[in-house]
Amino acid sequence: MNKGWLLKFGIFGLVITAAVVLISFGKRGSADRGTERVRAWDFTLLDMQNQPIKLSDYRNKVIFVNFWASWDVHWHEEVPIFNALYEKYRDRGFEIISISLDDGGTNDIKPELERMKVNYKVVMGNESVSADYRIRKIPTTFIIDREGIIRKHYVGILSKAELELDIKTLLYEVPEGGLSLRE
């Protein structure tokens, strides 16, 4: 009798654990940071020309930091959306830094970037930056405001309309201290 009860209790525990894991890792879309103000972790990574790109050099810009890999089917869906958004808003203070988590290095992904006509910055990621941003699934995108604060976090692919609304909101947001007029 006790063995039967223990077996049922054990199975119930496994089902609950599996459900929690599936729910937490299977979410798509926005995972807002709410009122919590988390500063984006700074990084310096190499771009496709082996030039260093440092996140903090883009202060005063709205930035998408996107983690991806060329083998992921969602990346092929994201590129046209990101290309269009970058083209439309780059002159207004918007930037995209796309962090490849491919193993092979720049020479392995350059042909794919050219084929997809990527028009924004692409850098090679590493374990350290993946750990800092707690990347568990790709694609994952962080939206960082002009002050370097992570404002939104997306896991999975989103619509162009939703991403564009986020860009507009942050580009035209009044700073916390308000506006100051200079004479």
C-alpha positions in Angstrom: 0.0 0.0 0.0 2.8 2.5 0.9 4.7 1.6 -2.3 1.6 2.4 -4.4 1.1 5.7 -2.6 4.8 6.6 -3.0 4.7 5.8 -6.7 1.6 7.9 -7.3 3.1 10.8 -5.3 6.4 10.5 -7.3 4.6 10.5 -10.6 2.5 13.5 -9.5 5.7 15.3 -8.6 7.3 14.6 -11.9 4.3 15.8 -13.8 4.2 19.1 -11.8 8.0 19.6 -12.4 7.7 18.9 -16.1 4.8 21.3 -16.4 6.7 24.1 -14.6 9.8 23.5 -16.8 7.7 23.5 -20.0 5.8 26.6 -19.1 8.9 28.6 -18.1 11.0 27.6 -21.1 8.2 27.5 -23.7 7.0 31.0 -23.4 7.0 33.1 -26.5 6.7 36.8 -26.7 7.2 39.5 -24.1 8.6 39.0 -20.7 8.5 42.5 -19.4 10.9 43.6 -16.7 8.0 45.6 -15.2 9.2 48.4 -12.9 12.5 46.7 -12.1 15.4 48.6 -13.5 18.1 46.2 -14.7 21.1 47.7 -16.4 22.2 45.8 -19.5 25.5 43.9 -19.0 28.3 45.6 -21.0 30.2 43.4 -23.4 32.9 43.8 -26.1 32.5 41.3 -29.0 34.1 41.1 -32.4 32.1 42.0 -35.5 32.4 40.3 -38.9 35.6 42.3 -39.7 37.1 41.4 -36.3 36.5 44.9 -35.0 35.4 45.3 -31.4 31.8 46.3 -30.7 31.2 47.5 -27.2 27.6 47.8 -26.0 28.3 50.9 -23.8 29.5 52.8 -26.9 25.8 52.9 -28.0 24.6 54.8 -24.9 21.8 57.3 -25.8 20.4 54.9 -28.4 17.6 52.4 -28.3 19.1 49.0 -28.9 17.9 45.5 -29.7 20.4 43.0 -28.5 19.4 39.8 -30.3 20.9 36.3 -29.6 20.5 33.9 -32.5 22.2 31.1 -34.5 22.2 30.6 -38.3 20.8 27.0 -37.9 17.7 28.2 -36.1 14.7 28.5 -38.5 13.4 31.6 -36.6 16.5 33.6 -37.5 15.5 33.5 -41.2 12.1 34.9 -40.2 13.7 37.7 -38.0 16.2 39.0 -40.5 13.7 40.7 -42.9 11.8 42.2 -39.9 15.1 43.5 -38.3 16.4 44.8 -41.7 13.2 46.8 -42.2 13.1 48.2 -38.7 16.8 49.1 -38.7 16.4 50.9 -42.1 13.4 52.9 -40.9 14.7 53.9 -37.4 18.5 53.9 -37.5 18.7 57.7 -38.2 16.5 58.3 -35.1 18.8 56.7 -32.6 18.0 53.0 -33.1 20.6 50.2 -33.2 20.6 46.4 -33.5 23.5 44.3 -32.2 22.9 40.7 -33.3 24.9 38.2 -31.3 25.6 34.9 -33.2 25.9 31.9 -31.0 27.2 29.7 -33.9 30.2 27.6 -33.0 32.2 28.0 -36.3 33.2 31.7 -36.2 32.8 34.6 -38.6 33.9 32.7 -41.7 31.1 30.2 -41.2 28.3 32.8 -40.9 29.5 35.5 -43.4 28.0 33.8 -46.4 24.6 33.4 -44.7 24.7 37.1 -43.6 25.4 38.1 -47.2 22.7 35.8 -48.6 20.1 37.2 -46.1 21.4 40.8 -46.8 21.7 41.7 -43.1 22.1 45.4 -42.8 22.7 45.7 -39.0 25.7 44.9 -36.7 26.5 41.2 -36.2 29.0 40.0 -33.6 30.2 36.7 -32.4 29.0 35.7 -29.0 30.7 33.6 -26.3 29.8 31.7 -23.2 30.4 34.7 -20.9 27.9 37.0 -22.6 25.4 34.1 -22.9 25.7 33.5 -19.2 25.4 37.2 -18.3 22.1 37.4 -20.3 20.9 34.0 -19.1 20.3 32.7 -22.6 18.4 29.5 -22.5 16.6 29.6 -25.9 17.1 31.3 -29.2 16.1 33.7 -30.6 16.1 35.9 -27.5 16.0 39.7 -27.9 16.5 42.4 -25.2 15.3 45.9 -25.8 17.6 48.4 -24.1 16.7 52.1 -23.6 18.9 55.1 -24.0 20.1 54.9 -20.4 21.3 51.3 -20.8 18.3 49.8 -18.9 16.8 46.5 -20.2 13.1 47.4 -20.8 11.8 44.3 -22.5 12.9 40.7 -23.1 11.5 38.5 -25.8 12.0 34.8 -26.2 10.9 33.6 -29.7 9.9 35.6 -32.7 7.5 38.5 -32.6 5.6 40.5 -35.2 7.1 43.5 -36.8 4.2 45.6 -35.5 4.9 44.7 -31.8 8.6 45.4 -32.2 8.0 48.7 -34.0 5.7 49.8 -31.2 8.5 49.1 -28.6 11.0 51.1 -30.7 8.6 54.1 -31.1 7.8 54.0 -27.4 11.4 54.2 -26.4 12.6 56.6 -29.1 10.0 59.2 -28.2 9.9 58.6 -24.4 10.6 61.6 -22.2 13.6 60.9 -20.0 13.1 60.3 -16.3 14.4 63.8 -15.3 12.1 65.4 -17.9 13.0 67.7 -20.7 15.3 70.6 -20.3 15.2 73.6 -22.6 18.4 75.3 -23.5 18.5 78.9 -24.5 
